Amino acid sequence: MEIRYPATIEHQEEGGFLVQFVDFDNIFTQGETLEEAQFNAAEVLSVMLEVMLEDGQKIVPPSQNVAGAHYIAPDAKTQAALLSMK
């Protein structure tokens, strides 16, 4: 089973792409290309979830069926930690 969180990816007028996660107000990133933005999104999601786990914070499950969303997976280590909590 793979955990993926929905994110919006918007092309910015000044260039690049902004990524914002639907389920987390404080997790966002950017990239010059769509591929870079998606790569950065997976990295920042992994780091932030890891910090939340270490701090004992409640982590919401990913929203499902979000129209127009890109679903981003954290790294395998973070996914394993999340799955072990279930």
N, C-alpha and C positions, 0 to 999 in steps of 0.2 A: 504494500500500500504506500502510495506517495502522497505527502501533504503538500498542497499548493495553495497559496494565498492570492486572492484577486487584487489586481492593481490596475489603475488607469495609467495610460501612457499618452502624453500629449506632446505634439510637436510645438516647440516654442518659436515665436516670430523671430527672435534674435538668434535662433539656431539651437540645435540640440533637442533633446527629449526630456521631459519631466515625468518621473514615475512617483505615484502616490498610492499607498496601500489602502484599500477600502476598510479593512478591519483595524487599522492602527493609524491614529492621527499623527503620531510622532515618527513614523518611518517613511522616508522619502529619499529620493536620489535623482540623479540626472546622468546623461551621457550625450556625447556628440553625435553618435549614431544610434539607431534603434537597438542594434546588437550590443553596443556598449552599455546602453541604458538598462537592458535586460540583465546583462552580466552584473552590473553594479547593484541592481535591485536584489538579485539572489545573494550577493555578498552582504549588503546592509541588512537584509531580512535575517540572514543567519546570525550575524553579530548581535542584533537587537534581541532576537529570540533567546540566544545564549545568555545574554545579560539578564533578561527577564527570568529565565530558569534559575540562574545563580542567585538572584534576589528573592526567589520564591513568589514571584508575581503570578497572578492568574493569567493564563494565555487563552484567548478565545479561539474556538475552532474556526477554520476558514469559512467564509460565506460561500454559498454555492449559487450557481446560475446567475452571476452578476452580468448583465448585458454589456457587451463591449469590453469586458475586462480581459486582461492578460493574466494567466495564472502562473505565479512564480513559486518555485520550490526552494526551500532553504537547503543547505548542504546536507550530506548524508548523516554526518555526526549529529546535527541538530534535529534532523528528522527522527533518528533513532531515539534521542532523548525525549522528544515529544510523544512518540509512540509508546515508550515505556511508562509514560504517565497515565495512559488510558487503562 
